Amino acid sequence: MPTIFFFGPRLDKEKKRELVRSFTEAASRLTGIDPAAFVVYLQETAPDQVGVGGQLLEDRQKPGSQ
């Protein structure tokens, strides 16, 4: 059972559906594995829970920071 994990921002239901569909289609096409075998996990992650370049993403997103 191939598994895909996506950690990212909060998305509305339609975008989640599209993301799961797109990931599954691409992975199936590239691997030759039946799409029904794939499991996709979407993990919503707030900017204060992610670090990039030694800073919280929340801090990097503030105007004038980088």
PQR file with spaces between the fields and no chain letter, atoms N, CA, C, O and H, PARSE charges and radii, in Angstrom:
ATOM       1  N    MET     1       0.839   -1.164    0.000 -0.4000 1.5000
ATOM       2  CA   MET     1       0.000    0.000    0.000 -0.0000 2.0000
ATOM       3  C    MET     1       0.895    1.242    0.000  0.5500 1.7000
ATOM       4  O    MET     1       1.358    1.658    1.062 -0.5500 1.4000
ATOM       5  N    PRO     2       1.146    1.838   -1.159 -0.5600 1.5000
ATOM       6  CA   PRO     2       1.949    3.056   -1.223  0.2800 2.0000
ATOM       7  C    PRO     2       1.241    4.203   -0.499  0.5500 1.7000
ATOM       8  O    PRO     2       0.022    4.351   -0.581 -0.5500 1.4000
ATOM       9  N    THR     3       2.023    4.999    0.202 -0.4000 1.5000
ATOM      10  CA   THR     3       1.462    6.075    1.023 -0.0000 2.0000
ATOM      11  C    THR     3       2.123    7.397    0.676  0.5500 1.7000
ATOM      12  O    THR     3       3.341    7.475    0.517 -0.5500 1.4000
ATOM      13  H    THR     3       3.014    4.878    0.269  0.4000 1.0000
ATOM      14  N    ILE     4       1.304    8.435    0.561 -0.4000 1.5000
ATOM      15  CA   ILE     4       1.785    9.787    0.268 -0.0000 2.0000
ATOM      16  C    ILE     4       1.403   10.668    1.452  0.5500 1.7000
ATOM      17  O    ILE     4       0.252   10.668    1.888 -0.5500 1.4000
ATOM      18  H    ILE     4       0.314    8.371    0.690  0.4000 1.0000
ATOM      19  N    PHE     5       2.371   11.415    1.967 -0.4000 1.5000
ATOM      20  CA   PHE     5       2.118   12.358    3.057 -0.0000 2.0000
ATOM      21  C    PHE     5       2.315   13.778    2.530  0.5500 1.7000
ATOM      22  O    PHE     5       3.283   14.054    1.822 -0.5500 1.4000
ATOM      23  H    PHE     5       3.306   11.415    1.613  0.4000 1.0000
ATOM      24  N    PHE     6       1.402   14.665    2.875 -0.4000 1.5000
ATOM      25  CA   PHE     6       1.515   16.073    2.501 -0.0000 2.0000
ATOM      26  C    PHE     6       1.313   16.911    3.750  0.5500 1.7000
ATOM      27  O    PHE     6       0.265   16.834    4.391 -0.5500 1.4000
ATOM      28  H    PHE     6       0.615   14.440    3.450  0.4000 1.0000
ATOM      29  N    PHE     7       2.303   17.705    4.094 -0.4000 1.5000
ATOM      30  CA   PHE     7       2.215   18.649    5.199 -0.0000 2.0000
ATOM      31  C    PHE     7       2.123   20.031    4.579  0.5500 1.7000
ATOM      32  O    PHE     7       3.011   20.427    3.824 -0.5500 1.4000
ATOM      33  H    PHE     7       3.154   17.768    3.573  0.4000 1.0000
ATOM      34  N    GLY     8       1.076   20.766    4.880 -0.4000 1.5000
ATOM      35  CA   GLY     8       0.921   22.072    4.267 -0.0000 2.0000
ATOM      36  C    GLY     8      -0.148   22.901    4.952  0.5500 1.7000
ATOM      37  O    GLY     8      -0.629   22.554    6.030 -0.5500 1.4000
ATOM      38  H    GLY     8       0.354   20.445    5.493  0.4000 1.0000
ATOM      39  N    PRO     9      -0.513   24.004    4.311 -0.5600 1.5000
ATOM      40  CA   PRO     9      -1.470   24.934    4.906  0.2800 2.0000
ATOM      41  C    PRO     9      -2.885   24.370    4.898  0.5500 1.7000
ATOM      42  O    PRO     9      -3.180   23.395    4.208 -0.5500 1.4000
ATOM      43  N    ARG    10      -3.735   24.993    5.665 -0.4000 1.5000
ATOM      44  CA   ARG    10      -5.152   24.630    5.697 -0.0000 2.0000
ATOM      45  C    ARG    10      -5.747   24.880    4.318  0.5500 1.7000
ATOM      46  O    ARG    10      -5.511   25.923    3.709 -0.5500 1.4000
ATOM      47  H    ARG    10      -3.495   25.786    6.226  0.4000 1.0000
ATOM      48  N    LEU    11      -6.518   23.918    3.835 -0.4000 1.5000
ATOM      49  CA   LEU    11      -7.156   24.016    2.523 -0.0000 2.0000
ATOM      50  C    LEU    11      -8.642   23.744    2.658  0.5500 1.7000
ATOM      51  O    LEU    11      -9.075   23.037    3.568 -0.5500 1.4000
ATOM      52  H    LEU    11      -6.710   23.070    4.330  0.4000 1.0000
ATOM      53  N    ASP    12      -9.426   24.315    1.740 -0.4000 1.5000
ATOM      54  CA   ASP    12     -10.852   24.006    1.772 -0.0000 2.0000
ATOM      55  C    ASP    12     -11.065   22.598    1.214  0.5500 1.7000
ATOM      56  O    ASP    12     -10.161   22.024    0.606 -0.5500 1.4000
ATOM      57  H    ASP    12      -9.074   24.890    1.001  0.4000 1.0000
ATOM      58  N    LYS    13     -12.249   22.048    1.420 -0.4000 1.5000
ATOM      59  CA   LYS    13     -12.548   20.665    1.065 -0.0000 2.0000
ATOM      60  C    LYS    13     -12.306   20.365   -0.413  0.5500 1.7000
ATOM      61  O    LYS    13     -11.767   19.308   -0.744 -0.5500 1.4000
ATOM      62  H    LYS    13     -12.983   22.514    1.914  0.4000 1.0000
ATOM      63  N    GLU    14     -12.693   21.273   -1.301 -0.4000 1.5000
ATOM      64  CA   GLU    14     -12.507   21.043   -2.734 -0.0000 2.0000
ATOM      65  C    GLU    14     -11.021   20.968   -3.104  0.5500 1.7000
ATOM      66  O    GLU    14     -10.629   20.140   -3.926 -0.5500 1.4000
ATOM      67  H    GLU    14     -13.130   22.131   -1.032  0.4000 1.0000
ATOM      68  N    LYS    15     -10.207   21.819   -2.508 -0.4000 1.5000
ATOM      69  CA   LYS    15      -8.771   21.777   -2.787 -0.0000 2.0000
ATOM      70  C    LYS    15      -8.151   20.487   -2.250  0.5500 1.7000
ATOM      71  O    LYS    15      -7.243   19.930   -2.866 -0.5500 1.4000
ATOM      72  H    LYS    15     -10.526   22.491   -1.840  0.4000 1.0000
ATOM      73  N    LYS    16      -8.641   20.015   -1.106 -0.4000 1.5000
ATOM      74  CA   LYS    16      -8.159   18.738   -0.572 -0.0000 2.0000
ATOM      75  C    LYS    16      -8.502   17.601   -1.526  0.5500 1.7000
ATOM      76  O    LYS    16      -7.666   16.738   -1.793 -0.5500 1.4000
ATOM      77  H    LYS    16      -9.379   20.467   -0.606  0.4000 1.0000
ATOM      78  N    ARG    17      -9.723   17.601   -2.037 -0.4000 1.5000
ATOM      79  CA   ARG    17     -10.127   16.561   -2.992 -0.0000 2.0000
ATOM      80  C    ARG    17      -9.231   16.577   -4.226  0.5500 1.7000
ATOM      81  O    ARG    17      -8.779   15.531   -4.691 -0.5500 1.4000
ATOM      82  H    ARG    17     -10.402   18.303   -1.820  0.4000 1.0000
ATOM      83  N    GLU    18      -8.979   17.771   -4.749 -0.4000 1.5000
ATOM      84  CA   GLU    18      -8.153   17.911   -5.940 -0.0000 2.0000
ATOM      85  C    GLU    18      -6.711   17.476   -5.668  0.5500 1.7000
ATOM      86  O    GLU    18      -6.091   16.827   -6.510 -0.5500 1.4000
ATOM      87  H    GLU    18      -9.346   18.622   -4.372  0.4000 1.0000
ATOM      88  N    LEU    19      -6.179   17.829   -4.500 -0.4000 1.5000
ATOM      89  CA   LEU    19      -4.821   17.451   -4.145 -0.0000 2.0000
ATOM      90  C    LEU    19      -4.688   15.935   -4.059  0.5500 1.7000
ATOM      91  O    LEU    19      -3.743   15.362   -4.600 -0.5500 1.4000
ATOM      92  H    LEU    19      -6.682   18.356   -3.816  0.4000 1.0000
ATOM      93  N    VAL    20      -5.631   15.283   -3.381 -0.4000 1.5000
ATOM      94  CA   VAL    20      -5.604   13.825   -3.258 -0.0000 2.0000
ATOM      95  C    VAL    20      -5.708   13.177   -4.638  0.5500 1.7000
ATOM      96  O    VAL    20      -4.968   12.242   -4.943 -0.5500 1.4000
ATOM      97  H    VAL    20      -6.399   15.748   -2.941  0.4000 1.0000
ATOM      98  N    ARG    21      -6.619   13.668   -5.466 -0.4000 1.5000
ATOM      99  CA   ARG    21      -6.795   13.123   -6.815 -0.0000 2.0000
ATOM     100  C    ARG    21      -5.514   13.296   -7.631  0.5500 1.7000
ATOM     101  O    ARG    21      -5.051   12.354   -8.275 -0.5500 1.4000
ATOM     102  H    ARG    21      -7.221   14.428   -5.218  0.4000 1.0000
ATOM     103  N    SER    22      -4.951   14.491   -7.600 -0.4000 1.5000
ATOM     104  CA   SER    22      -3.753   14.792   -8.386 -0.0000 2.0000
ATOM     105  C    SER    22      -2.550   13.961   -7.937  0.5500 1.7000
ATOM     106  O    SER    22      -1.831   13.408   -8.768 -0.5500 1.4000
ATOM     107  H    SER    22      -5.327   15.256   -7.077  0.4000 1.0000
ATOM     108  N    PHE    23      -2.332   13.874   -6.629 -0.4000 1.5000
ATOM     109  CA   PHE    23      -1.222   13.077   -6.116 -0.0000 2.0000
ATOM     110  C    PHE    23      -1.378   11.619   -6.534  0.5500 1.7000
ATOM     111  O    PHE    23      -0.428   10.982   -6.989 -0.5500 1.4000
ATOM     112  H    PHE    23      -2.916   14.324   -5.953  0.4000 1.0000
ATOM     113  N    THR    24      -2.593   11.106   -6.372 -0.4000 1.5000
ATOM     114  CA   THR    24      -2.850    9.701   -6.697 -0.0000 2.0000
ATOM     115  C    THR    24      -2.648    9.429   -8.183  0.5500 1.7000
ATOM     116  O    THR    24      -2.005    8.448   -8.554 -0.5500 1.4000
ATOM     117  H    THR    24      -3.365   11.623   -6.003  0.4000 1.0000
ATOM     118  N    GLU    25      -3.191   10.286   -9.024 -0.4000 1.5000
ATOM     119  CA   GLU    25      -3.044   10.101  -10.471 -0.0000 2.0000
ATOM     120  C    GLU    25      -1.575   10.138  -10.896  0.5500 1.7000
ATOM     121  O    GLU    25      -1.122    9.280  -11.654 -0.5500 1.4000
ATOM     122  H    GLU    25      -3.713   11.083   -8.723  0.4000 1.0000
ATOM     123  N    ALA    26      -0.842   11.124  -10.409 -0.4000 1.5000
ATOM     124  CA   ALA    26       0.567   11.254  -10.789 -0.0000 2.0000
ATOM     125  C    ALA    26       1.388   10.068  -10.296  0.5500 1.7000
ATOM     126  O    ALA    26       2.189    9.514  -11.049 -0.5500 1.4000
ATOM     127  H    ALA    26      -1.210   11.820   -9.793  0.4000 1.0000
ATOM     128  N    ALA    27       1.200    9.677   -9.053 -0.4000 1.5000
ATOM     129  CA   ALA    27       1.967    8.563   -8.498 -0.0000 2.0000
ATOM     130  C    ALA    27       1.640    7.260   -9.224  0.5500 1.7000
ATOM     131  O    ALA    27       2.534    6.458   -9.494 -0.5500 1.4000
ATOM     132  H    ALA    27       0.549   10.126   -8.440  0.4000 1.0000
ATOM     133  N    SER    28       0.382    7.051   -9.536 -0.4000 1.5000
ATOM     134  CA   SER    28      -0.023    5.845  -10.255 -0.0000 2.0000
ATOM     135  C    SER    28       0.587    5.812  -11.653  0.5500 1.7000
ATOM     136  O    SER    28       1.114    4.787  -12.085 -0.5500 1.4000
ATOM     137  H    SER    28      -0.344    7.702   -9.317  0.4000 1.0000
ATOM     138  N    ARG    29       0.513    6.930  -12.347 -0.4000 1.5000
ATOM     139  CA   ARG    29       1.058    7.024  -13.708 -0.0000 2.0000
ATOM     140  C    ARG    29       2.568    6.765  -13.710  0.5500 1.7000
ATOM     141  O    ARG    29       3.079    6.057  -14.577 -0.5500 1.4000
ATOM     142  H    ARG    29       0.085    7.763  -11.996  0.4000 1.0000
ATOM     143  N    LEU    30       3.265    7.334  -12.751 -0.4000 1.5000
ATOM     144  CA   LEU    30       4.724    7.218  -12.724 -0.0000 2.0000
ATOM     145  C    LEU    30       5.218    5.862  -12.228  0.5500 1.7000
ATOM     146  O    LEU    30       6.302    5.424  -12.611 -0.5500 1.4000
ATOM     147  H    LEU    30       2.850    7.910  -12.046  0.4000 1.0000
ATOM     148  N    THR    31       4.438    5.195  -11.385 -0.4000 1.5000
ATOM     149  CA   THR    31       4.886    3.917  -10.823 -0.0000 2.0000
ATOM     150  C    THR    31       4.247    2.705  -11.479  0.5500 1.7000
ATOM     151  O    THR    31       4.761    1.592  -11.374 -0.5500 1.4000
ATOM     152  H    THR    31       3.557    5.551  -11.075  0.4000 1.0000
ATOM     153  N    GLY    32       3.117    2.923  -12.163 -0.4000 1.5000
ATOM     154  CA   GLY    32       2.392    1.801  -12.743 -0.0000 2.0000
ATOM     155  C    GLY    32       1.560    1.041  -11.726  0.5500 1.7000
ATOM     156  O    GLY    32       1.041   -0.032  -12.031 -0.5500 1.4000
ATOM     157  H    GLY    32       2.699    3.827  -12.248  0.4000 1.0000
ATOM     158  N    ILE    33       1.428    1.574  -10.538 -0.4000 1.5000
ATOM     159  CA   ILE    33       0.630    0.934   -9.488 -0.0000 2.0000
ATOM     160  C    ILE    33      -0.809    1.428   -9.597  0.5500 1.7000
ATOM     161  O    ILE    33      -1.056    2.604   -9.860 -0.5500 1.4000
ATOM     162  H    ILE    33       1.850    2.446  -10.290  0.4000 1.0000
ATOM     163  N    ASP    34      -1.747    0.516   -9.392 -0.4000 1.5000
ATOM     164  CA   ASP    34      -3.173    0.836   -9.458 -0.0000 2.0000
ATOM     165  C    ASP    34      -3.493    1.988   -8.490  0.5500 1.7000
ATOM     166  O    ASP    34      -3.073    1.953   -7.334 -0.5500 1.4000
ATOM     167  H    ASP    34      -1.546   -0.440   -9.178  0.4000 1.0000
ATOM     168  N    PRO    35      -4.226    2.999   -8.951 -0.5600 1.5000
ATOM     169  CA   PRO    35      -4.569    4.127   -8.083  0.2800 2.0000
ATOM     170  C    PRO    35      -5.294    3.703   -6.810  0.5500 1.7000
ATOM     171  O    PRO    35      -5.159    4.361   -5.778 -0.5500 1.4000
ATOM     172  N    ALA    36      -6.053    2.626   -6.865 -0.4000 1.5000
ATOM     173  CA   ALA    36      -6.801    2.163   -5.689 -0.0000 2.0000
ATOM     174  C    ALA    36      -5.888    1.727   -4.550  0.5500 1.7000
ATOM     175  O    ALA    36      -6.340    1.602   -3.412 -0.5500 1.4000
ATOM     176  H    ALA    36      -6.163    2.091   -7.703  0.4000 1.0000
ATOM     177  N    ALA    37      -4.617    1.497   -4.838 -0.4000 1.5000
ATOM     178  CA   ALA    37      -3.679    1.050   -3.809 -0.0000 2.0000
ATOM     179  C    ALA    37      -3.124    2.201   -2.972  0.5500 1.7000
ATOM     180  O    ALA    37      -2.598    1.973   -1.883 -0.5500 1.4000
ATOM     181  H    ALA    37      -4.250    1.599   -5.762  0.4000 1.0000
ATOM     182  N    PHE    38      -3.236    3.429   -3.467 -0.4000 1.5000
ATOM     183  CA   PHE    38      -2.606    4.570   -2.797 -0.0000 2.0000
ATOM     184  C    PHE    38      -3.425    5.095   -1.623  0.5500 1.7000
ATOM     185  O    PHE    38      -4.654    5.151   -1.667 -0.5500 1.4000
ATOM     186  H    PHE    38      -3.663    3.615   -4.352  0.4000 1.0000
ATOM     187  N    VAL    39      -2.712    5.472   -0.587 -0.4000 1.5000
ATOM     188  CA   VAL    39      -3.292    6.156    0.568 -0.0000 2.0000
ATOM     189  C    VAL    39      -2.619    7.520    0.640  0.5500 1.7000
ATOM     190  O    VAL    39      -1.394    7.610    0.554 -0.5500 1.4000
ATOM     191  H    VAL    39      -1.714    5.426   -0.551  0.4000 1.0000
ATOM     192  N    VAL    40      -3.409    8.589    0.800 -0.4000 1.5000
ATOM     193  CA   VAL    40      -2.869    9.943    0.892 -0.0000 2.0000
ATOM     194  C    VAL    40      -3.299   10.547    2.231  0.5500 1.7000
ATOM     195  O    VAL    40      -4.484   10.564    2.564 -0.5500 1.4000
ATOM     196  H    VAL    40      -4.404    8.516    0.870  0.4000 1.0000
ATOM     197  N    TYR    41      -2.334   11.034    2.982 -0.4000 1.5000
ATOM     198  CA   TYR    41      -2.593   11.720    4.243 -0.0000 2.0000
ATOM     199  C    TYR    41      -2.309   13.207    4.053  0.5500 1.7000
ATOM     200  O    TYR    41      -1.246   13.582    3.558 -0.5500 1.4000
ATOM     201  H    TYR    41      -1.371   11.020    2.711  0.4000 1.0000
ATOM     202  N    LEU    42      -3.247   14.038    4.440 -0.4000 1.5000
ATOM     203  CA   LEU    42      -3.064   15.484    4.414 -0.0000 2.0000
ATOM     204  C    LEU    42      -2.963   15.961    5.859  0.5500 1.7000
ATOM     205  O    LEU    42      -3.870   15.734    6.661 -0.5500 1.4000
ATOM     206  H    LEU    42      -4.111   13.733    4.842  0.4000 1.0000
ATOM     207  N    GLN    43      -1.877   16.610    6.179 -0.4000 1.5000
ATOM     208  CA   GLN    43      -1.665   17.130    7.533 -0.0000 2.0000
ATOM     209  C    GLN    43      -1.595   18.641    7.472  0.5500 1.7000
ATOM     210  O    GLN    43      -0.650   19.204    6.920 -0.5500 1.4000
ATOM     211  H    GLN    43      -1.140   16.795    5.528  0.4000 1.0000
ATOM     212  N    GLU    44      -2.595   19.298    8.039 -0.4000 1.5000
ATOM     213  CA   GLU    44      -2.582   20.762    8.081 -0.0000 2.0000
ATOM     214  C    GLU    44      -1.551   21.210    9.105  0.5500 1.7000
ATOM     215  O    GLU    44      -1.539   20.737   10.242 -0.5500 1.4000
ATOM     216  H    GLU    44      -3.363   18.840    8.488  0.4000 1.0000
ATOM     217  N    THR    45      -0.690   22.123    8.691 -0.4000 1.5000
ATOM     218  CA   THR    45       0.388   22.575    9.546 -0.0000 2.0000
ATOM     219  C    THR    45       0.388   24.101    9.594  0.5500 1.7000
ATOM     220  O    THR    45       0.529   24.765    8.568 -0.5500 1.4000
ATOM     221  H    THR    45      -0.699   22.507    7.768  0.4000 1.0000
ATOM     222  N    ALA    46       0.232   24.636   10.779 -0.4000 1.5000
ATOM     223  CA   ALA    46       0.204   26.088   10.967 -0.0000 2.0000
ATOM     224  C    ALA    46       1.606   26.663   10.816  0.5500 1.7000
ATOM     225  O    ALA    46       2.583   25.978   11.118 -0.5500 1.4000
ATOM     226  H    ALA    46       0.118   24.096   11.613  0.4000 1.0000
ATOM     227  N    PRO    47       1.727   27.906   10.354 -0.5600 1.5000
ATOM     228  CA   PRO    47       3.035   28.533   10.166  0.2800 2.0000
ATOM     229  C    PRO    47       3.886   28.607   11.440  0.5500 1.7000
ATOM     230  O    PRO    47       5.107   28.738   11.352 -0.5500 1.4000
ATOM     231  N    ASP    48       3.262   28.524   12.618 -0.4000 1.5000
ATOM     232  CA   ASP    48       4.047   28.542   13.849 -0.0000 2.0000
ATOM     233  C    ASP    48       4.536   27.144   14.231  0.5500 1.7000
ATOM     234  O    ASP    48       5.148   26.967   15.284 -0.5500 1.4000
ATOM     235  H    ASP    48       2.270   28.418   12.689  0.4000 1.0000
ATOM     236  N    GLN    49       4.271   26.160   13.384 -0.4000 1.5000
ATOM     237  CA   GLN    49       4.718   24.789   13.614 -0.0000 2.0000
ATOM     238  C    GLN    49       5.773   24.344   12.596  0.5500 1.7000
ATOM     239  O    GLN    49       6.150   23.173   12.562 -0.5500 1.4000
ATOM     240  H    GLN    49       3.775   26.304   12.528  0.4000 1.0000
ATOM     241  N    VAL    50       6.251   25.287   11.761 -0.4000 1.5000
ATOM     242  CA   VAL    50       7.196   24.955   10.694 -0.0000 2.0000
ATOM     243  C    VAL    50       8.406   25.874   10.788  0.5500 1.7000
ATOM     244  O    VAL    50       8.262   27.086   10.950 -0.5500 1.4000
ATOM     245  H    VAL    50       5.945   26.239   11.789  0.4000 1.0000
ATOM     246  N    GLY    51       9.593   25.295   10.687 -0.4000 1.5000
ATOM     247  CA   GLY    51      10.809   26.092   10.664 -0.0000 2.0000
ATOM     248  C    GLY    51      11.450   26.041    9.291  0.5500 1.7000
ATOM     249  O    GLY    51      11.553   24.969    8.695 -0.5500 1.4000
ATOM     250  H    GLY    51       9.710   24.311   10.555  0.4000 1.0000
ATOM     251  N    VAL    52      11.882   27.182    8.782 -0.4000 1.5000
ATOM     252  CA   VAL    52      12.570   27.276    7.492 -0.0000 2.0000
ATOM     253  C    VAL    52      13.783   28.182    7.674  0.5500 1.7000
ATOM     254  O    VAL    52      13.647   29.321    8.119 -0.5500 1.4000
ATOM     255  H    VAL    52      11.799   28.053    9.267  0.4000 1.0000
ATOM     256  N    GLY    53      14.947   27.688    7.339 -0.4000 1.5000
ATOM     257  CA   GLY    53      16.152   28.508    7.441 -0.0000 2.0000
ATOM     258  C    GLY    53      16.433   29.010    8.847  0.5500 1.7000
ATOM     259  O    GLY    53      16.967   30.105    9.022 -0.5500 1.4000
ATOM     260  H    GLY    53      15.058   26.762    6.977  0.4000 1.0000
ATOM     261  N    GLY    54      16.077   28.219    9.848 -0.4000 1.5000
ATOM     262  CA   GLY    54      16.353   28.598   11.228 -0.0000 2.0000
ATOM     263  C    GLY    54      15.331   29.536   11.841  0.5500 1.7000
ATOM     264  O    GLY    54      15.528   30.024   12.954 -0.5500 1.4000
ATOM     265  H    GLY    54      15.643   27.330    9.707  0.4000 1.0000
ATOM     266  N    GLN    55      14.237   29.796   11.127 -0.4000 1.5000
ATOM     267  CA   GLN    55      13.189   30.680   11.639 -0.0000 2.0000
ATOM     268  C    GLN    55      11.835   29.992   11.524  0.5500 1.7000
ATOM     269  O    GLN    55      11.629   29.134   10.666 -0.5500 1.4000
ATOM     270  H    GLN    55      14.077   29.400   10.223  0.4000 1.0000
ATOM     271  N    LEU    56      10.918   30.383   12.403 -0.4000 1.5000
ATOM     272  CA   LEU    56       9.548   29.926   12.229 -0.0000 2.0000
ATOM     273  C    LEU    56       8.997   30.521   10.941  0.5500 1.7000
ATOM     274  O    LEU    56       9.248   31.686   10.630 -0.5500 1.4000
ATOM     275  H    LEU    56      11.086   31.080   13.100  0.4000 1.0000
ATOM     276  N    LEU    57       8.254   29.730   10.203 -0.4000 1.5000
ATOM     277  CA   LEU    57       7.629   30.206    8.977 -0.0000 2.0000
ATOM     278  C    LEU    57       6.747   31.417    9.263  0.5500 1.7000
ATOM     279  O    LEU    57       6.671   32.348    8.461 -0.5500 1.4000
ATOM     280  H    LEU    57       8.049   28.785   10.456  0.4000 1.0000
ATOM     281  N    GLU    58       6.092   31.393   10.399 -0.4000 1.5000
ATOM     282  CA   GLU    58       5.240   32.515   10.812 -0.0000 2.0000
ATOM     283  C    GLU    58       6.040   33.825   10.840  0.5500 1.7000
ATOM     284  O    GLU    58       5.545   34.862   10.398 -0.5500 1.4000
ATOM     285  H    GLU    58       6.153   30.638   11.051  0.4000 1.0000
ATOM     286  N    ASP    59       7.255   33.780   11.350 -0.4000 1.5000
ATOM     287  CA   ASP    59       8.105   34.971   11.420 -0.0000 2.0000
ATOM     288  C    ASP    59       8.601   35.387   10.040  0.5500 1.7000
ATOM     289  O    ASP    59       8.711   36.578    9.750 -0.5500 1.4000
ATOM     290  H    ASP    59       7.658   32.938   11.709  0.4000 1.0000
ATOM     291  N    ARG    60       8.900   34.406    9.189 -0.4000 1.5000
ATOM     292  CA   ARG    60       9.367   34.711    7.829 -0.0000 2.0000
ATOM     293  C    ARG    60       8.287   35.338    6.979  0.5500 1.7000
ATOM     294  O    ARG    60       8.589   36.068    6.036 -0.5500 1.4000
ATOM     295  H    ARG    60       8.811   33.439    9.425  0.4000 1.0000
ATOM     296  N    GLN    61       7.028   35.065    7.295 -0.4000 1.5000
ATOM     297  CA   GLN    61       5.921   35.587    6.506 -0.0000 2.0000
ATOM     298  C    GLN    61       5.535   37.014    6.889  0.5500 1.7000
ATOM     299  O    GLN    61       4.731   37.639    6.198 -0.5500 1.4000
ATOM     300  H    GLN    61       6.783   34.472    8.061  0.4000 1.0000
ATOM     301  N    LYS    62       6.087   37.530    7.963 -0.4000 1.5000
ATOM     302  CA   LYS    62       5.787   38.906    8.374 -0.0000 2.0000
ATOM     303  C    LYS    62       6.389   39.889    7.385  0.5500 1.7000
ATOM     304  O    LYS    62       7.495   39.667    6.892 -0.5500 1.4000
ATOM     305  H    LYS    62       6.740   37.023    8.524  0.4000 1.0000
ATOM     306  N    PRO    63       5.694   40.956    7.090 -0.5600 1.5000
ATOM     307  CA   PRO    63       6.232   41.962    6.151  0.2800 2.0000
ATOM     308  C    PRO    63       7.604   42.466    6.602  0.5500 1.7000
ATOM     309  O    PRO    63       7.817   42.754    7.780 -0.5500 1.4000
ATOM     310  N    GLY    64       8.518   42.564    5.657 -0.4000 1.5000
ATOM     311  CA   GLY    64       9.845   43.096    5.940 -0.0000 2.0000
ATOM     312  C    GLY    64      10.833   42.091    6.512  0.5500 1.7000
ATOM     313  O    GLY    64      11.977   42.452    6.791 -0.5500 1.4000
ATOM     314  H    GLY    64       8.345   42.330    4.700  0.4000 1.0000
ATOM     315  N    SER    65      10.428   40.854    6.691 -0.4000 1.5000
ATOM     316  CA   SER    65      11.351   39.855    7.234 -0.0000 2.0000
ATOM     317  C    SER    65      11.884   38.957    6.121  0.5500 1.7000
ATOM     318  O    SER    65      11.289   38.888    5.046 -0.5500 1.4000
ATOM     319  H    SER    65       9.499   40.560    6.465  0.4000 1.0000
ATOM     320  N    GLN    66      12.976   38.283    6.365 -0.4000 1.5000
ATOM     321  CA   GLN    66      13.604   37.290    5.475 -0.0000 2.0000
ATOM     322  C    GLN    66      14.970   37.087    5.892  0.5500 1.7000
ATOM     323  O    GLN    66      15.689   36.293    5.286 -0.5500 1.4000
ATOM     324  H    GLN    66      13.459   38.340    7.238  0.4000 1.0000
